[in-house]
Amino acid sequence: MNIQDVPVEITDQIGRVQNITFPRQGHTSIVAILETSNKKYIIKKTENDLYNEWLSEEYKALQYLFRTGLPVPEAYSFHVDNKSRWLLMDYIEGISLREFLSNEPDLKDEEKAISNFGLCLKKLHECSCPIELQKHDTPWLDRMLSKAEYNLTHYEVDGSEKLLKRLKEERPKPIDNTLIHGDFTIDNVLVNECSVVGVIDWSGAAYGDPRYDVALAIRPKHNAFDNERDKEIFFNAYGRLRVTEEEYRYFEDGIYNFF
């Protein structure tokens, strides 16, 4: 992607783009930082049917969530261009928690950042869920299993038919639903000087099972949640519930493999 690739509808909206840079990229979209004379923006581009759908869902979710007070970027516009989709939103000054922890901060800052990560999820799960995200006739887990089956059939995923069969047969005991992020990982939480300043990538936002967010939050990564101390700091701050090993495997090593 270069400046000339940006749809004219977007450049007309924000003014002349003076610079374009690329942060660390994920797997589902191309992400760029656009700089004008007085402001920075994030633009995301997708070109795959599944990822196009996710980007559309993210745009809708951000519109619902912006009025909640959660640290979400403001979404300005969504554009359809042949097989591509473009989402324009606010740039948030910060780095991912994963990057922060991989830089090996001192122990005090590391613990503070992990604690704030837990507090952020607590605030998210205690936030009133926008009514638009509650308008479904079927429970969240039923929808996720149905989507998992569709993705297994139509796309390349890490899950298998055998795993999906087990997930359908061995569902965890239901608990009260809350607003959930749907991909609450250390990659999708932005920090600045140990404080959480943004939560991004909201395509999975829903009224759903909070254990899914918790399981993804504590996935072990290099220098992050690869020890019990990190988990204990997180759970002490989060304070709402702790997932069992069985619940962790069901959500992180189960459902997540189809998305």
Helices and strands as residue ranges (DSSP letters): G 3-5, H 8-14, E 19-21, E 30-35, E 40-46, H 49-65, G 66-68, E 75-81, E 84-90, E 95-96, H 97-102, H 107-126, G 131-134, H 140-154, H 161-169, E 178-180, E 189-192, E 195-199, E 206-208, H 210-217, H 228-238, H 245-251, G 255-258
